[in-house]
């Protein structure tokens, strides 16, 4: 498991930014879906 973390940290920063943007977009979608019933 430590080797997996080390390889993930040694990746280029572009991949890290893409993962961060993907996680942020999933959170935005989740928050939108959770607030949707109160808007209808």
JONORKA-V570260 format. One record per pair of residues at least 6 apart in sequence whose ideal C-beta (glycine too) atoms are under 6 Angstrom apart, sorted by the first residue. I is the first residue (numbers start at 1). J is the second residue. Records with the same first field share a line. If there is no record, write none. Layout:
# JONORKA-V570260
I = J / J
This chain:
# JONORKA-V570260
none
